[in-house]
Every structure is written in C-alpha cells, then in structure tokens.
Amino acid sequence: MAPTPVDRNRLWSRLDDAVAKQGVPLPTPVFVVDLDAFDANADDLVRRAHGKPIRVASKSLRVPALIERALAHDGMSGVLAYSLREALWLHDQGISDDVVVAYPTVDRAALAELVASPSAAAAITLMVDDVAHLDVVDSVRFSPVVPVRIAIDVDAGLHLAGRTVGPKRSPLGDVGSVLGLAREVVARTGFRLVGAMTYEGQVAGIQDSVPDARVRSAVLRRVKSMSIRQLAVRRREVADALGSLVELEFWNGGGSGSVAETAADPVVTEVAAGSGLLVPTLFDHYRSFEPRPASYFALPVTRKPAPGVVTVHGGGLTASGAAGPDRLPTPWAPAGLELTGLEGAGEVQTPLVGPSADGLGIGDLVWFRHAKSGEVFEHAGTVHLLAGDELVDAVPTYRGCGQLF
Ligand SMILES: Cc1ncc(COP(=O)(O)O)c(C=O)c1O
C-alpha cells in the first residue's frame, strides 16, 4: 500500500522529532535516509531476484556508506558504476573489488590509470558496444600487459515495426553484430571478454500502475510484457552464439522496476538495482513492488505570503530526463501541500499551497521527496541516517567526499 496522508503526517512528526533531538540546529536542506525503509527495500529486492545476486547501481545512491550498507546485505554483490573515474575511486577506497562500469568510457585520463594498475584492472569491467571503445583503451597504453576486462552492452529495446522502443544505447541488437564485436575483443591482445549486459529500461524504469493514467498504464504493461517475451528470445540467441566463443562470467540485466521479470530469464546471472533502495517518486506506481520511500530532504518555511500559502527556502532540486512535472520534487510531509503551477520548485525559494500551509510557522520544516534516487545527493554534502526515531549517523555523499563524477 502506498503511504496514506496519515502515514505521511506520522512521518513528519518522526522526522521533525529526530531533527529536534539532535539538540543543535542542522543546516538546511537537511537530507535524511530512513535506514529501516532502506533495509526493508534491500530485502525486498533480494526476495524478488529469486536467488540471483543484485548488483548495486551506484548512480542511484552516490553515498559511499549506503553503497557499503547495500553490499553488506546477503544477496547483493558488486557495483554497477556510472563512470570509470567513480569505479577507480570505489576500488581505491576498498568499497568494492567487483565494479562494472555500465556505460562506455572515453575518459583517457581514467583509462590511463586503469591500465597502469593491475589491481584496478582486475576489479573493474568496462562496457563497450563499438570497436572505437577498444581503440580508445589501446590509445592510452604502451604495453598490453594488464588485460582489461570487457563486457558488451546488447540493445534490450523492443523492436517493433522497424523501430526500437526503449533506451537509445547500444547499436548491437542482433546476434551478428554482437558476435562481430565479441570476436574483435577476443582477437585483440590485452582484452578479456567477461560479460554482457541488457538493460531493458522500457520495462525496468517506467511506471505502469499510475492511478490517474489507467489507460496509459495498461498500454505500458502490454509494452512491458511484449518486451520481456521478445528479449528472452534475443538473449538466448546471443548467449548461445557468444557461448561458442567464450565463457562469460556474468550477464547483467534489468533494474529496480523489473527485478523479478529479469531474474526469471535463465540467461541472466545478476540483476542491477539501485533506485529500489531509496524509492524516489519516479518509482511510485509500479505493479511489481510496493513503494517504501526512504529518502527525504527538508526545507524551512521562511515566509507566509497569504492564507493557505507558505514559502520555503530553496527547492529547485529537479531531476534529469525529459522535462515534465514528474521531474519536480514533491512536498511530502506534512501531507496536504503542493507546488504552484506558476513557480514550481524555485531556484532559491518555493511557494507551497494547500490545507496544511496555515498550520506551519516560520522556521518549521517541510519534507520533500526527490523524483530520482541518487541524483538528489549532488546537492548534498552530508546525509543523516535515521534508525527508528533517531538520527544515528551523518555520512558524506560523493560530493561531500569531494568527488564529482
Ligand atoms: C545500465 C543500467 N542498469 C540498471 C539500471 C537501473 O537502475 P535503478 O535500479 O536505479 O533504476 C539503470 C538505470 O538507468 C541502467 O542505466
């Protein structure tokens, strides 16, 4: 069951009380992660993966302590990173010795570090979908002594009437093209083909049970089931063809919104997930799981412009992607507040309207949820960790560690 207004008001008291118990004022915005919800979400992801390991999508966390906490869960293993520089840092910090970089890199400086470090090269896998990606690696090394681990990204979109529905990523959507690149990797000195990936974003990352968009949701559910059926055939064909060339260590697939469906494919050996740990608003309204939000940020009321309106300081923590109302932060606790159509989430201040406005005073906190999972922490140096009713720890984000990936 999605949180009710009563749940949200209880949460409001819990968060406000936890902040008050600190005894010292916390700088705003205050970022809080509810560890009880985080751990329950981790258990739920593992349960849905039916025995296949979950690889932690670090872009959806961006807080080293939370990546470590996820990795400490039984059933979670390895990191799916979003940049090579990040992967090198995670390895250097001792956070993981099994990091797959999910997106191709042309960062020559980072590649030069990788090929100069036998231990980093043994821990990190690069994603490729083009011979040019191999050429860039070769351009930074003078001796192929340290083999570079390679995985191939296979297009996982739904191929329909000459078009592809799904993320526009890998151009490799059939056996011939995947095998062509795989042969090139195997033939080149200094590379080891160890894995493959299929990210079916049109299944894993699209809400399909939105109460006020029932028809659209029904259509999307159909697209999802067609995608799953079609992709199972493509994966099997590609896996059989690759099997004649090399024995892969892993086949990564899926995301938080498709854990059970992706894990059910016998070709897939592990499922990626990150957003399902923090459950931002874009991960509400999925048929496949119950949302248990775990991440909030608080902004203080600084003005009361008129009855029924409060203005909070800050607010424009919007999410990336196709711009639309669903990318805006949501005033969450107390329940009964909304952004205005005219100002939305503002650059330095945000008006909020609704029945709860008049109950708030200057200095009170309003708690928001972000639309995306890890991206919000690009605005934060520190995240407070809530266990039960107490803030038990304060940990740095990537930004707080001085890292910008
Ligand atoms: C390659 C890849 N795998 C998995 C995911 C799923 O991540 P999450 O579980 O945070 O949605 C993504 C998200 O964009 C991705 O790009």
Ligand as a Chemical Component Dictionary entry (heavy atoms), coordinates in Angstrom:
data_LIG
# 
_chem_comp.id                   LIG 
_chem_comp.type                 NON-POLYMER 
_chem_comp.pdbx_formal_charge   0 
_chem_comp.three_letter_code    LIG 
# 
loop_
_chem_comp_atom.comp_id 
_chem_comp_atom.atom_id 
_chem_comp_atom.alt_atom_id 
_chem_comp_atom.type_symbol 
_chem_comp_atom.charge 
_chem_comp_atom.model_Cartn_x 
_chem_comp_atom.model_Cartn_y 
_chem_comp_atom.model_Cartn_z 
_chem_comp_atom.pdbx_ordinal 
LIG C1 C1 C 0 22.585 0.049  -17.275 1  
LIG C2 C2 C 0 21.560 0.221  -16.199 2  
LIG N1 N1 N 0 21.246 -0.820 -15.421 3  
LIG C3 C3 C 0 20.354 -0.715 -14.443 4  
LIG C4 C4 C 0 19.714 0.482  -14.184 5  
LIG C5 C5 C 0 18.690 0.503  -13.103 6  
LIG O1 O1 O 0 18.959 1.317  -12.044 7  
LIG P1 P1 P 0 17.828 1.598  -10.982 8  
LIG O2 O2 O 0 17.565 0.341  -10.289 9  
LIG O3 O3 O 0 18.425 2.633  -10.109 10 
LIG O4 O4 O 0 16.650 2.100  -11.733 11 
LIG C6 C6 C 0 19.998 1.598  -14.982 12 
LIG C7 C7 C 0 19.296 2.854  -14.753 13 
LIG O5 O5 O 0 19.267 3.771  -15.533 14 
LIG C8 C8 C 0 20.962 1.466  -16.006 15 
LIG O6 O6 O 0 21.289 2.500  -16.815 16 
# 
loop_
_chem_comp_bond.comp_id 
_chem_comp_bond.atom_id_1 
_chem_comp_bond.atom_id_2 
_chem_comp_bond.value_order 
_chem_comp_bond.pdbx_ordinal 
LIG C1 C2 SING 1  
LIG C2 N1 SING 2  
LIG C2 C8 DOUB 3  
LIG N1 C3 DOUB 4  
LIG C3 C4 SING 5  
LIG C4 C5 SING 6  
LIG C4 C6 DOUB 7  
LIG C5 O1 SING 8  
LIG O1 P1 SING 9  
LIG P1 O2 DOUB 10 
LIG P1 O3 SING 11 
LIG P1 O4 SING 12 
LIG C6 C7 SING 13 
LIG C6 C8 SING 14 
LIG C7 O5 DOUB 15 
LIG C8 O6 SING 16 
# 
